[in-house]
Amino acid sequence: MEGLYQTQRIKDLKDKMLSEPRYASIEQALIITKTYQENEDDPKIIQRAKSLKAALEKMEIRVEPEELIVGNRTAGVRYGVVFPESGSTWVDKEFETLPTRPQDRFNVHQEDIETFRKVIKPYWEGKSLEDVLNQRYGKEINKIAKVVKINQKDHAQGHICPDCVKWLKMGPQGLLDQAEEKLKICKEEQKDFYESVKIVMEGAKHFMVRYHDLIMDMAENESDETRKQTMIKVAKNCKNISERPVQTFHEAVQSTWFLFVILQMESNASSFSPGRLDRHLEAYYEKDIKEGTLDKQQALEIIECLWLKFNEIVYMRNSHGAKYFAGFPIGFNIAIGGQDENGNDTYNDLSFLFLEAQKHLGLPQPNLSVRLHEGTSDELLKEAVRVVAKGSGMPQFFNDKAVIPSIQELGIEEKDARDYAIVGCVELTTQGNNLGWSDSAMFNLNKALEVALTGGICLLTGEKIAPDYGNLETYETFEELEAAFKKQIDYFMDKMLLACEEVEKAHIDLLPSPFLSASIENCMENGMDVTAGGAKYNLSGIQMIQVANLADSLVAIKQLVYDEKKCTQKEMLDALKNNFEGYEILRAMCVNKVPKYGNDIDEVDKQGTKWADYFKNRLRTFKNYRKGPYHTGMYTVSAHVPMGENVGATPDGRYAKEPLADGGMSPVYGRDIKGPTAVLKSVSKLDKTLTTNGGLLNMKFLPEFFKTETGIDKFANFLRTFVDLEIPHIQFNVVRKEDLLAAKKNPEQYRGLTVRVAGYTAYFTELADELQNEIIARTSYGDI
């Protein structure tokens, strides 16, 4: 890849994107509302299809004259979309505060607020997913909210990897033809499904042609002949792929982007991911290179245009959700490298071009991932390390040796397991055949321990929020405490699963997704929507939060209270109730005299594995509403901050409301004092089957470490150790504390600074104050 450079076109487009203000948009909401009003007697799936088609045909579109890849869900860049089918009540409550809230702000137009309240809100009151779920099961969800966060309550389901290969081979016309053929022979109960697919594919074709027409109009007024011819080529790409399968690399990239724009317009959700895009696009790239119609520099420019488009879409959450998913983690995850279907190492020119694009741009999206295994080439591994050294927080790394056998235990066929991809942050998926529902809920193990210690009482409010199975003063042995903790987990798990079922039912009733279903294996064959279980695989993932604090706390109680009797049961409980005020010496012992997770100490590491195993094994005994398995993940997005705000003082010495450990498998910041290799060894004791829904290990290194080839080599060997230890995931921030502090003080000077938050990268200056502080406090390593 020698001699490749970033063109002026890319620099100009990046500057335009970063400088454009971010607004909330009601344009699609108005179109959806009008469509529903005109088609009230239609089945829900037909209403959904017609409203998407109307949006595709009527939404304002915009193209920059420099663009090689076009399309967006709004005319404005990074606009937040009001989506009434899934949630409008929260918008009504929060519209005025969107520009000033602590996290993920949006500008607003006053006239939009007035139109929303006059036209949109009255129609959707009581009808949206948010409202229906609140009516059906809101009280029960709220009762467990201190321990369990139930997700997907006010937006359609994302976290899915569509069949990009099928889309490229068929396009909207091919899928439209397929739906028409199925309609001729299908059962009566399947007709609405196939009719809905026809409707949305007609809309998709029209959407693409609209871009052709707009660009051709723009080209007529273009005086620069070179730019004019480029614009005409981009326009023709749009028209071509509306009519037939793609034939060139440029068409394939454009078609891929249209797929994801339309998925976003249908569902307004996060984490639709392209998967192994270096493999999907390889044949088109190789053909054009061979024919001499494309070179590497041209391909890189097209890829970088796509990378910029990935950054133009954000997801607008309510203020509560924004704290858990801070920094717009839209989750366009692209995986490169890894094994092929025969277990051989696979990578190509595009793998390196994708890394080059990340090196040049350093933007939060796409969420670039590298699959590693024992046979990964030094060439790919070291180039990936060089990109990590640039400090954008990408790429992150996944371990085939850990992932492939663990997901096979879920019933995934070997060929699909070897072809795994990643959605969103770190969630594992098969490609094009799986509704993994990977973000079903987050379970706060530390709050469950809190109520086990207090007899069901919340330390922060004094409310009784859980059954009374005893408290720390009544447990004569550590084993009695463990038994009560187990009962609290069981109690909240059972409640959580009932809530997850209600969420799934509501999605089936209100948010069928025909466009998505057309790109998921088995749905078209069976005439069944993906939300109703039409996919080949139907999983649900639950996140365990947060094992590091839990392990540290349990070891502190066992050692200080029961084994060494450094304090009484009452003293420890009183210390927690008083947030260690007046118990400073006891807190010092909790922090300094008790071993901590992340230092390769079996005693504490095994406490983490014991309870993670218990949670996973019990969860695996249940099936979700689509008859698929529940499984576990260990990642937090940014939930470790708000979930920490919800937990009182903990026996590990943490003060009330402080953040929990970041990541999911990471140690508590500042407590991993024996270096990065000890961290790897601690994490390796967590069985790889605990993270079939995704696991996350965060580490932070100083930039100086990567200044020499020796440093690059050492880091590459560190990653090979990561593979050998069968840890599923690892990612890195490469940044100085001083730079983060400067960015916090002068955000305008650091607007392009990106950091790894959890399983995603975000602009540091767009994060709320408490999350910035937590990232600054994480342990930094200068050597291995």
N, C-alpha and C positions, 0 to 999 in steps of 0.2 A: 504493500500500500504506500510505497515511497512516492513522494511528489504530489500527493493529494492535498487539496486546500479547500478552505471555505470560500465560496464565491461571494461577490458583492450582493447578488440577489438574496442569498440567505441572510447576510448581515442586515440588509434593509428590512426584510420580512420579520426578522426577530425583533428589531428595534420597534417596528410598528406594533407588533403584538404586545410587547412589554409596556408600551406607553399608552395603550388604549384603556380608558376607564372601564370598570366592570359594573354592569347594571343588572338588576332583576328585570326579567321580561315576562309580560303577560300575553304576548302575541299568540303563541300556540294555545294557551288556555282559552282565549276567546274563540279560536277556530274549533277546538274540541267541544266547548260548550254549545256553540251554534249547531254543530253536527249532531250531538246528542239530542238537542231540542227538536231537530228535524227528523229524527229516526228513533223516536221513543219506543216504538213497538217492535223493533228489531231485537234478536238475541244479542246478548252482551258481546260475543266475539265479533259479530257483524258491526255493532256500534264501534267497537275498538278499531276494527279494520277501516271503517269509513272515516273515522276521525283521524287516523294516521294518514290515509290517502289525501284527505282534505288539507292536512298540514303540509304534506309533501308538494301539493299543487299550489298552495296559497301563501305559505310563509315567505317573507321577504328574503331574498338571497343576495349575496354580495361576493365579489371576487376582486382581489388585488391584482393589478396588471402584471406583477412579477411572479405570480403563483404558477407552479407547475402541477400542484395537486390542489383541487378545489373542493369546496363543500363545507357546510357547518350547519348546526341545528338552529342557529340564530344568525341574523345578519351581523350582530356585534360579537366581538371576541371575548371569551370567558364570561358570557352572560349566564346568570342563574335563571333557570326556567321554572315558572309556576306551572304545576302539573295537576289540575284539579281532580282527575280521576283517582289519584292516590292520596293527595292531601291538600286541603286549602284552609282548614280551620287554623292551623298553626300560622299560615301566611297572614291571615286576618289579624291574629294576635301580635305578630312580629313585624309587619310590613314597615312601620315607621322606624323601627330600631335596626333594620338591616344595615344602614350605613355606619352605625356607631357601636354595634355589639363587639365583644372582645375578640371573637374569632370568625374568620371567613366573612368579611363584610361585602356588601353590595350597595352601590348607589341606587337610588330609586327616583322615578319621575312621579311627582304628585298626582298628575292626571291618571297615571296607571293605578294608583291606590284607589282613586275615586271610581274608576271604571271597574276595577276588581270588585269593590263592595256593591256596586250598582248592578253589575251584569253577571259576574262569575260566582261570587259567594252565594247569592240567594238560590241559584240553581243546584249547587253541589252540597248544600247544607244537609247533612245526614246521609249522603250518598257516596262519599269518597271512601277509599280504603281506610283512611285514618278514622273517619267518623263511624263507619260500620264496625270496625274492630273495637272501637271504644264502647259502642252500644252492646256488642256481643260479649266482650270479655275484658273490658277496660279495668274494672275494679280488681279482678284477679291478677292482671298484669301489674297494676300499681302496687298490690300487696307485696309482691316479691321484688320490687324494683331496687331495693337497697342491696340485694344479693345478686339478682339476675337482670341483665339488660336484654330485653327482647328486641330484636332488630326486624327490619323489613315491614314496619308498621305503617309507613306513610310514603312508600315508593315501591315501584314494581321490582321484581327480582332481577338482579344482575348476576355478577360473579359467575360468569359462564363463558366458555370458549366455543364460539360457533364453528361450524364446519367451513372454514375458509377455502379449503380445496374444492369442495362441492360448489360453493358460490362462484369461484373463479371459473370453474368448468361449465357451469350452467348459466349464471347470471340471472337477472330478474325475468328475462324472457323464457329461459329454460325452466325455471320454477313455475312460471305462469302456465306454460304448456303442460307441465307435469300435473299441476292442480286440475287443469281442464280435463286431462285424461282420467284422472282419479274420479272426478265428478260423474263421469259417464257410467262407472261401474261400482260406485261406493254404496254403502248402506245408508238408509235414510238419516240415521243419527250422525253420520260423518259429513253430511252435505254442508252444514254451516261452516265446518272447519275448512274444507277445501274452497268453499266460496270466499271465505275470509282471506285465504292465501292469495286467491286470484285478485282480490281487491287491493291488497297491499302491494303486490308485485306490479300492478298497473300504476299505482302511485309511485313506486320506486323508479319505474321507467320514465314517467313524466318528470320526476325530480331531476334525473340526470339530463334529460333533454332541455330542461329549463336552464341548466348551467351552460349547455352548448349554445343556446340561443343568446343568453346574456353575454357570453364571451365573444361571440361573433359580432354582436352589436358594438362591443367595446373595441374590437379589432378594426372595425371600419373607421374609427376615429384615431387610430394609432399611427403616428407619423414615422416612428422608427421601424423600418422594414424587418429587421431581425426580430425585434420584440413582437411585431405583428404576426410573423410566421410561427413563432413559438405559441402565441395565444391561439392561433387557428388549430395548431396541433393539439393543444390541451382541450379545446372545444370538441374536436373530432373524437378524441378519446372518450369523452362523456357520451357522445351520441353512439359511438360504436358499442360500448359496453352495455348500453340500454337495449341493444338489439341482438347481441350475440355473445358467446364466450370470449374472454380476453385472448389476445394473440401476442402482445408485446409486454415487455417488462413495465413500461410506463403505464400501459392500460391496466396491468395487474395491480400495480400500486394504487392507482386511482380507484379501481373497483373495490379493493380492500378497504380504502378509506370510506367510500360510500356505504359499504356494509355497516361500518361502525357508527357512522352518522345516523343512519336510519334506525339502527338498534337503539341508539340514545333517544331518538325522537319517539319511538314506540314506547319505551319503558322508563325514561328519565331515571336511570339507575346507574350505579357505579360498577366498575370492574367487568366490562365486556373486554375480553382479551384476545389478541390475534394468535397467541400460541407460538408455535415454532415457525416463525415467519421466514427465517433464512431457508428453511426447507420448502415452504409453500411457494416461494417466489423463484426458487433456484432454476427450474426448467426454463422459465421465461427469460431470466437473466442470461443463462448460458446460450440460449438460442440467439438472442440479440447480439451478444458478444461475438459469437461465431460468425454471424452474418455481417458484422461490421457496422451495425446500426446503433451500437451503444458501446461506450468505453467506461472504465471504472470511475473517472471523474464525473461523467454525466450521470451514472448510476448513483453516485454519492449525493449529487445535488438533488436528484429526485427523492432519495431517502431522507435527506435533511428537510426537504419540503414536507414530507410526511411526518417527520418528527415534530415539526412546528405545528402541524394540524393537531397532533395528539395533545398539544398544550393549549389549544383554543377551546376545549370543552371542559367545563367544570360542573360539579353537581352542587346545587344549593340545598343545604340541609337546614332544619330548624336549629335554634341556638343550642339546644341540649345535644343534638346529634353532632353539631360542629365541634363540640368539646371532645367527643369520642373519636371523631374522624377529622382532625384538624389539618388544615393546609391543602384541602381539595384533593384527597387521594383518589382520583378517578379510576386509576388502576388499569390502564392499557398495558398489560404485561406481555412482553415479548421474550421468549426463551431462545437462546442459541446454544449450539454445541450439544453434548450428550451422546447417547447411543441411538443407533437406528433399530429397526425391528429385529435385526439379527444379533444385536449386542455389540456392534462395531462402532468405533469412534466416528462421529460425523460432524463435519463443519465445512464451510465453503467460503468463497469470496464474500458473500453477503454477510456472513458472521463477522468478518473483519470490517466491512463497510458500516455495519450497524455500530460496532465499537467506535469506529472513526467518527461517526455522526454524534455519538454521545460525547466523545472527547472534544469535538468542536463546539457543541451547543451547550452542554452542561445543564440541561433543563430537567424539570421533574418528571416529564413524560416523554416517551413511554417508560414504564417501569422495567428496565432492561435486566434480564436474568441470564446467567450462564450455568448450564448443566455440566457438572464435573463427574468424572468416574476414574477408575484406576488407570484406564488407557487414554485419558485426555492428553492431547499433544502439548508439548512445551510451548509451541508456537502460539496456540490459542490462549493457554493459561497465562503466559507472561504478557501478552498483549492486553488481556483483561485486567491484569494487575496494574499495568501502566495507565489504564483508563481510571481505575479506582484511585490511583495516586493523584489524579486531577481534582478530586475533592467533591464531585457532584453526588456522592453516595451511591453511585452505580458503576459497574453492574453489581448485583447481589449474586450469591452462589448457592446452587442446589446440588445435592449429592445423590446421584443415581444409585449408588451402592446402598443407601439408606431408604430412598423413596420407592424404588421399583418393587422390592419384595414386600414392603409394608402396605402399599395400596392394593397389592394382589390379595392380601388377607381380607379385603373388603368385598371380594368377589369380582375384582377387575381382571379381565383376561390379560394374559401376558403381553400380547401384541399391543394392547391399549396401554398397559402399564409402562411399557418401554417407550411409548410415544407420549408420555405425560407432558403436560404444560403447567403453567402457573396462571392463576387469575388474581386480579387485585393486587394485594400486597405479597402474600406468600402462600396463598391457598392452592393446594394441588388439585389437578383435574385431568381427566382424559379429554381428548380433543373432539369436539363436534358431536358428542353423543351423551352428554352428562349434564343434568341439572343438579349441581352439587349443593346448592343452598348453603354455601360455605360460611355464611355470616348469620346463622340463625339466632344465636344468642351468645352472651358473654357471662360466665359464671364466676363471681368473685369469691374465691375460696377463702380469702382473708376475712371477709365479712361473715362467712359461714363459721369460721373459727371464732370470731368475736362473739357471736350469739351463743356459741357453745360454751364460752368462758363466762358469759353474763346471765345465763338462764333465759336467753331469748330477747334480751334488752339491747336496744341500740345505744352505744356509748355516747353518740353525738346528740341524740334527742331525748333519751330516756324512755322512748316508746317501746312497747313489747311488739316485736315484729316476727317472732319465731316461737315455736314451742319451747317450753321449759323442760329440758332433759337433765337439769342440774347446772351448777356453775363451778368455777374453779375452786371455791371454798369447800364444795361438797364432794369433789372427786378425791378419794383417798389415794388413788394411784394414777399414774400417767395413763395407764391402760383404760381406766374409767373415763378420763377426759377424751381419749381417742374414740371410745365407743359412742360418747355423746356427739362428738364432731361428725362421726359417720352418720348418725341419725339426722343431723342438721343437713348434711349434704343430700341424703336421701329425700328428706322433706322438700327441699327447694328444687331438687332435680325433678321430682314428680310433678310439682307445680309448673316448672319450666316447660316440660314436655307437653303438658296440656295446652299451655299458651302457644307453643310452637305449632301445634296442630290447628289451633284456631286461626293463626296467621296464614297457614297454608290453605285452609278452606276459603278464607277471604280472598286470597289471590286467585284461586280457581274460579270463584264466583264473580269477581270484579275485574280482574286484570289478565284474562287470557291474552296470549302474545303470538298471533299468527305469523308475523314476519320472523321473529326469533325461531318459532317452531319449524318453519320451512328450512332452516339451516341447522337442524339438530336431527341426527340419525334416529330413525324409527317413527318420528312424528308424522312425516308424510306417508310412510308405509302404513301406519296404523290409523291415520285420520284422527289423531289425538293431539291436543295442545300440550305443550311442554309443561305448563303449570299443573296439568291434571295427571302427570306421570307418563307422558308420551316418550320421554327419552329412554335410551338403552339403560343408562345408569341413573338412579335417583337416590342421592345421599343428602344428609343434613349434618352440618358441622357446628360444633359448640366449642367456644374458646375457654380454657381454664386460666383464670387470672388470680393470683400471680404466684407461681411455685417458689420463687426465690424468697420472698418475704415469708411465705408459709413455712418453708423449711427452717429458716433462721428463727422464726418465732417458736416453733415446736421444740427445737433443740434448746432454746433459751429456757423454756418452761421446764423441760425434762431435766436439764442440768442444774439450774439455779434453784428450782422449787423442790423437785422430787429426789434427785440424786445427791447433790451436794448440800441441799437445804440451806442455801445462802440467804433465802428469804422464805417467809411463810406464803401459803396460798393466798391468804387475805392481803398480805402486803403487795404481792404482784397484782392482784385484782384491783386493789385501791390505787396503785400506781397508774394502771391503765385508765381507771375512771377519772383520775385527776391529771391525765396527760403528763405524767411524771413530775408534776409540780410538787416539790417537797420530797421527791424520790429520786433526786439527781444521782445519788451514788448507785442506786439500783439500776438506773438507766445506763450509767457508765459501765456497769458489769454486763448488762445485756448487750451493749455495743462492743465492748473490748475484751471481755473474758470468755466469750462463747464463740466457737468456730462458726464460720459463715460459708454459705453456698458459693461456689465459684472458685474455691481454693484447693480442689482435689482432696477433700477430707470426707472419707466415706460416711462417717457418722451423720453429718448434716446432709450430704447429697442424697443419702438413702431415705431421709425423711421426705424429701421432695418426690423422689421416684415412687415411694410407697403410696402417697396420696394421689398422685397423678395416675398411677396404675389403678387404684380403686375407682376413681372417677371414670376413667375410660372403660374399665371392664363392666361396671354397672350400666353405663350408658349404652354399651354395645348390645345389651339384652333387649333394647327397645327398637321398634321400627317407626319411621316417620309416616305421615299421612299418605305418601305415595308408595308405601310398602318397601322403602329402601332403608339402609342402615344409618343410624346415628354414629358419628365418630368425632374424634377430638382434635383440637388444634391448640397451639400454645403461642399466640401472638396477641398484641394489644391494640394495634393501630395507635391512636393516642389515648386510649381509654385508661392507661395506667395513671394519668393525671386526674380525671374526674372520678374514677373509681377510688383512687386514693383519698380524694376529698370526701368520700362517703364512708371512710373507715376511721374509727377512733384510733387511739394510740395502740401500738402492737408490741408484743413481748420481745421483738427483735430490737427495740429501742427507737423505733420510728415514732415520731410525733403524730398526733391526730391530724388528719387531712393532708399530710404530705403525700407526694406521688409514690406509687408502688414502683417496683422495678420496671424498667423499660423492656421492650422486646417481648419476650414470652418465656424464653429459656435463659435470658441474661441474668447475671447476678445483680443485686442491689448496687447502685453506683457507689464507688468508693470502698466497697467491701472486698473486691477481688484484688487482693494485695500480693498475690504470688505470681502474677504475670499471665499473659494470654494463653500459654500452653496449659496452665492449671485450669483456666476457665474451660478450655476444650475438654479436658479430662472430666471435669465435673459434669458438663452438659452431656457427655457421651454416656453417662450412666442412666440417662433418661431413655427408656426403650423407644426405638424409632417408630413403633406402632402408636405411640402417644400423639404423633404429629401428622397423621394421615390427612388431616385437614389443613396442615401447615404449621411449621414451627419457626420461631424467629430468634436468632442470636445476634445481638447488636454488639459491635466493638468499635473503639475509637483509637486511631493512630495519629501520630504527629506527621506532618508532611515531610519532615527532614528524613524520615526513615526510608523514603523512596527515591532519594536524590541520586543513588548510585545503582549500578547493575547488581552489586552485591546485595543491596537491600531488596531489589526486585526478586532476585533468586531466593533469598531467605523467605520472602513473603509467599512466593510460589510453593516452596517446600512446606510452609505452614499450612497452605491450602491442601496440599497432598496429605498432610497429617489429618486435617479435617475430614477428608474422604476416608482414610483408613479407619478413623474412629466412628464412622457411620453416623455422623451428625447430619441431620437433614438440610440445614440451612445456616448460612452465615452472611453478614453484611457489615459494611464499614463506613464510618465517617472519617475522613482525613482532613482535619482542620485544627487550627490553633485556638485555644481558649481566648487568646487576646483578640483574634479576629471576630469571634462571636460577640465578645463584649463591645467591640467597636461598632459592630453592626447594630447591636441593641441601642447604642447611644446615638448613632447617626444612620438611621435606616435608609434614607434616600441615597446614601453613597454605596449601599450594599444591596440594592434591590434584586440583583441577579444571584446573590449568594444562596446556594441550596445546601440542605443538610438532610441526612437520613433521620427521619422521625422514628418510625417503627419499620414496617415492611414497605415503606414508600419514602420518596424524596419530596420535600416541600421547600418553598422559599422561606428562609429563616425569618425574614422581617415580617412575613404575613402570619406568623404564629403568635398566639397569646403569650402574655408575659410569663405565666407559670410554666408553660411548656418550654419556652426559651430557656428559662432558668434550669429546668431539669436536664436539657440537652447540654448546657454548659457544664453542669456538675458531673456528667458521666466521666468515668475513668479514661485517661488517655495513656496510650502505650508508646514508648519511644524505641522499643526493641522487642525481639521475640526470644 
